[in-house]
Amino acid sequence: MSKIEKMKSFSDLINGDKAVLVDFSAEWCGPCKTMAPVIKEVARSLGDKASVIKVDIDKNQSTATKYQIQGVPTFILFKNGQIKWRQSGAMPANQLLRAIEQHV
């Protein structure tokens, strides 16, 4: 994530016309740690087509509650403020990329 994106609020990021994949995770989550290199690969493959951000549910409880995150990892793809795709659980990079590319 660029320094400019870090300064934007979560709301600003998900309401833009650029697709944003949000990785809801937690420090204590084993599958989340397994997904870390997969998320990096996905972000690299997407380039400028979409942004990828990580949200720690323990540090951002209000956001996790708002989006009814009940298990981690949970991935939500936003575009123009709307949820375009959502799935929980670890998955291979190609499956994640396919889901994102259908909406970017």
Sequence and secondary structure as in RCSB ss.txt:
>XXXX:A:sequence
MSKIEKMKSFSDLINGDKAVLVDFSAEWCGPCKTMAPVIKEVARSLGDKASVIKVDIDKNQSTATKYQIQGVPTF
ILFKNGQIKWRQSGAMPANQLLRAIEQHV
>XXXX:A:secstr
  HHHHHS HHHHHTSSSEEEEEEE TT HHHHHHHHHHHHHHHHHTTSEEEEEEETTT HHHHHHTT  SSSEE
EEEETTEEEEEEES   HHHHHHHHHTT 
